[in-house]
Amino acid sequence: MEQPIRIALIESMEDLEKQVYEQVDAYLDTICD
C-alpha cells in the first residue's frame, strides 16, 4: 500500500527535476550562442 507521504515526495522530486532540466536548457542556450 502506497503512503501519501511517499507519493508527495515522488511528485515533488519530479517537479524539482523538471525545474533543473529547464535551468540547464537555459544555461546551455546562453553558452551556445
C-alpha positions as CSV (number, residue, x, y, z in Angstrom):
1,M,0.0,0.0,0.0
2,E,1.4,3.4,-1.1
3,Q,1.8,6.0,1.6
4,P,0.6,9.6,0.8
5,I,3.9,11.0,2.1
6,R,5.9,8.8,-0.3
7,I,3.7,9.8,-3.3
8,A,4.0,13.5,-2.3
9,L,7.8,13.1,-2.1
10,I,8.0,11.5,-5.5
11,E,5.8,14.2,-7.1
12,S,7.9,17.0,-5.6
13,M,11.1,15.3,-6.8
14,E,9.7,15.2,-10.3
15,D,8.8,18.9,-10.1
16,L,12.4,19.7,-9.0
17,E,13.8,17.6,-11.8
18,K,11.7,19.5,-14.3
19,Q,12.9,22.8,-13.0
20,V,16.6,21.7,-13.1
21,Y,16.2,20.5,-16.7
22,E,14.7,23.8,-17.7
23,Q,17.5,25.8,-16.0
24,V,20.1,23.6,-17.7
25,D,18.5,24.2,-21.0
26,A,18.5,27.9,-20.5
27,Y,22.2,27.8,-19.3
28,L,23.2,25.8,-22.4
29,D,21.4,28.3,-24.6
30,T,23.5,31.1,-23.2
31,I,26.7,29.2,-23.8
32,C,25.9,28.0,-27.3
33,D,25.0,31.5,-28.6
